[in-house]
Amino acid sequence: MARNQQPRYLQQNKVNTMQASVKWLDNQRFVATSDSGHGVIMDGDKASAASPMEMVMMAAGSCASVDVVSILKKARQQVTGVEVKLTGERADTVPAVFTRLNLHFVVTGFDVSDKHVERAVNLSAEKYCSVSIMLGKSVEVTHSFEVCQAQF
């Protein structure tokens, strides 16, 4: 590919594309900026910000959480809180890719149905969450959940 030339598949305008940029700040710190103008700092040393691999794991949790909250709201569940606790296992050798990733949802609310939460988590895992579905092509991704009663 020639310098400053986009790959052929992007030139054909037949795909839904996204763009972002990542600029080096100092040491192992970088700022990433999305097409929508939002930025985030990453730190390969984890001294002042999350590392890129931590960001991948958090992206999966964020994506799935958006789905779960949306599905539960549509089901008229009285949800007051959703937290996803992620556990990732990485390979011992370079590249230290994720080999396993678990997303454990803790859903809090008033009379929230276990069946609705299970359905929401399953729909996110199997149909909607592009990040975890994409990771699932090379990583063993699992999901679990618990429902907690909110206190008045």
N, C-alpha and C positions, 0 to 999 in steps of 0.2 A: 504494500500500500504506500502510495506517495505521501510525503509529508504534507500536513494540513488538508488531507483529503479524507472525507468520511467513507466508512465502509459502504460497499455497493447496496447492501440491504437497506441502509438508511437513506440513500439517494433515491430509492425507488418510491419512497413515501407510502408504502403499503403496510407499514407496521405502526403500532401505537408506541411512540418513542418517548422516553424521558431523558432529561439531561441533568447533570450536576457538575460541579467543579470542586476540586480539592486542592488547597494551596498550603504549602509548607509555611509554618510560622517560625518555629525555632526548635532546637533539640529534636524530639520526636513528636512535636505537636503540630497539628494540621487543622485548618478550618474547612469544613465542607459546606457548600451552599447549593441548595436545590433550585430547580427551575422556578419554583414559587417564591424564591427569595429568602427562604428560611435557612439559617445557618446553625451549625453545631461544631463544637471543638472536640477533637479526638486526640488522645495522647498514647502513643505506642508504649510509653513507660508507665502509664496509669498513674502518674504523679499528680496531674491537675485535671484530668478528664478521663472518660471511659476510653478503653482501647477499641480499635476497629472490630475485633471479635466480640467484645462485650456489646458493641452497638448492633451487630448482627443478631445476637441473642435477644437484645431488648427490642429490636425491630419486629422479631417474630412475636414477642409478647404483646407489643402495642397493636400490631395488626390483628391478632386474634382477639384481643380485648375489645377493639372497636366492633368486631363482629358480634361477640357475645353480648355486649351491652345493647347493641341495636336490636338483636333478635329478642332479647328478654323484654325490652321496652315494647316492641311490637306485640309480644305475648301478654302485655299488660301486667307484668310481674312488678311487684313493689320493691325494686332493687335500690339499695342505699349505698352500696359499695361493691366494687369489683377490683380484685388484685390478682395478678398472675405471678406466681413464683416460679422462676425458671432455673433449671439445673442442666448444665451442659457438660458433657464429657468430651475431651479432646484427645487426639492421637498423641502418642508419646514422642513421635518423630516429626521432623519438619517435612512437609508443611503440617502444622498442628491444627488440622481441620477438626470440626466437630464430628464426633462419631455417634453421639446420642444427645438428644435434647428432650427434656420433659417440661411441659407447660402445665402447672398445677393452679387451677382457678379457685379462688376463695371468693364466693359470692355471698354478700350480706344483704338482708332485706326482711321485709315483713311477709310471712307466709309464702316465701318463694318456693316453688315446686322443684323438687329434685329432677323430675322428668323434663321440665322446661330447660333447666340448666344443662342437663345431659344432652338434650336436643341441640341447644345453642352451641355447646362445645363441639359436638360432632359435626354440625353444619360448618362451623368455622374450619375445623380440621380437614374435612373432606371436600368442601365446595368453595369457600369464600376467602380464606386467608392465603393470599398469594405468597407471602413470605414463608410461612411454615410448609406450604405445599411444595414450593420450589426447593426448600431445604430438604424436604422429605425424599427428593430424588437421589440424595446421596447420604443422608443422615437418618438414623432411626429416630423419628419424632413421635413422642407419645403425649397424651393429654390425660389429665385427671382433674377432679374437682371436689369441692366440699361446699355445703350451704350452711351459713350461720344465721341464726335469728338475730335481727337487729334489736337493740334495746331502746325503750322509750326514754 
